[in-house]
Amino acid sequence: MFSDPVFFIEWPAEGDELKHPPRSPAESIFNRLMIERVLISAITIGVLAFIVFQWLLHRGFNLDEARNGTLLLMVLFENVHVFNCRSETHSVLRMNFFSNPILLMGTLAA
């Protein structure tokens, strides 16, 4: 079943993998850089979602509508943020947007 070539999709490489030294086997998956990036993105998304929630309430939307709008905004943020997480070294603006069709289809479906 898994030997079928359909299951083995060859993803395009970033291009500079061999320029970086290999990671130490003792290094944690969640290194300092990863934790910093997660915290920065979480704080940014959280603060913006809170601001939008308060703005919606002040614009006259009821509590359920403001919650729904905030939830939709957070889903949008996560769908955009997933493209930034594709590489540790390259910006989303420097990578080919269509290089990962499964991610693109999943984001469009969400």
C-alpha positions as semicolon CSV with decimal commas, in nm:
position;residue;x (nm);y (nm);z (nm)
1;M;0,000;0,000;0,000
2;F;0,267;0,252;0,101
3;S;0,502;0,148;-0,176
4;D;0,263;0,305;-0,424
5;P;0,431;0,617;-0,574
6;V;0,119;0,823;-0,500
7;F;0,206;0,816;-0,128
8;F;0,561;0,938;-0,182
9;I;0,541;1,300;-0,288
10;E;0,879;1,462;-0,327
11;W;0,866;1,807;-0,173
12;P;1,094;2,078;-0,308
13;A;1,391;2,151;-0,085
14;E;1,462;2,493;0,061
15;G;1,791;2,502;-0,126
16;D;2,047;2,562;0,146
17;E;2,016;2,253;0,364
18;L;2,377;2,150;0,318
19;K;2,509;2,492;0,422
20;H;2,387;2,439;0,780
21;P;2,558;2,203;1,023
22;P;2,349;1,912;1,146
23;R;2,160;1,957;1,472
24;S;2,293;1,793;1,783
25;P;2,104;1,475;1,877
26;A;2,076;1,616;2,230
27;E;1,909;1,938;2,108
28;S;1,543;1,966;2,194
29;I;1,284;2,012;1,920
30;F;1,168;2,324;2,101
31;N;1,492;2,520;2,104
32;R;1,517;2,883;2,213
33;L;1,445;3,022;1,865
34;M;1,134;2,806;1,827
35;I;1,000;2,910;2,168
36;E;1,063;3,280;2,092
37;R;0,881;3,257;1,759
38;V;0,585;3,074;1,912
39;L;0,556;3,331;2,192
40;I;0,582;3,628;1,957
41;S;0,319;3,493;1,720
42;A;0,089;3,388;2,007
43;I;0,110;3,729;2,174
44;T;0,056;3,911;1,844
45;I;-0,245;3,700;1,747
46;G;-0,389;3,718;2,098
47;V;-0,354;4,095;2,132
48;L;-0,500;4,161;1,787
49;A;-0,789;3,924;1,853
50;F;-0,863;4,099;2,184
51;I;-0,854;4,441;2,015
52;V;-1,092;4,324;1,743
53;F;-1,323;4,168;2,004
54;Q;-1,341;4,494;2,198
55;W;-1,388;4,693;1,877
56;L;-1,677;4,471;1,769
57;L;-1,846;4,512;2,108
58;H;-1,808;4,892;2,092
59;R;-1,948;4,897;1,738
60;G;-2,276;4,754;1,865
61;F;-2,237;4,384;1,791
62;N;-2,381;4,158;2,059
63;L;-2,157;3,922;2,256
64;D;-2,222;3,617;2,037
65;E;-2,149;3,810;1,715
66;A;-1,828;3,954;1,863
67;R;-1,716;3,606;1,972
68;N;-1,793;3,465;1,629
69;G;-1,605;3,745;1,454
70;T;-1,306;3,700;1,682
71;L;-1,303;3,324;1,625
72;L;-1,313;3,372;1,249
73;L;-1,029;3,622;1,273
74;M;-0,818;3,379;1,475
75;V;-0,881;3,102;1,221
76;L;-0,772;3,342;0,946
77;F;-0,457;3,432;1,144
78;E;-0,368;3,066;1,188
79;N;-0,427;2,991;0,820
80;V;-0,193;3,275;0,725
81;H;0,058;3,188;0,997
82;V;0,095;2,829;0,876
83;F;0,271;2,958;0,563
84;N;0,531;3,134;0,781
85;C;0,599;2,806;0,963
86;R;0,709;2,623;0,650
87;S;1,073;2,721;0,695
88;E;1,295;2,813;0,988
89;T;1,529;3,023;0,775
90;H;1,325;3,167;0,486
91;S;1,043;3,417;0,491
92;V;0,710;3,327;0,336
93;L;0,775;3,607;0,087
94;R;1,091;3,434;-0,042
95;M;0,936;3,090;-0,085
96;N;0,721;2,961;-0,367
97;F;0,359;2,990;-0,252
98;F;0,251;2,689;-0,461
99;S;0,538;2,455;-0,362
100;N;0,323;2,269;-0,107
101;P;-0,010;2,190;-0,276
102;I;-0,145;1,985;0,015
103;L;-0,095;2,276;0,257
104;L;-0,253;2,515;0,007
105;M;-0,557;2,291;-0,044
106;G;-0,596;2,235;0,330
107;T;-0,582;2,607;0,398
108;L;-0,836;2,681;0,126
109;A;-1,064;2,409;0,261
110;A;-1,043;2,556;0,612
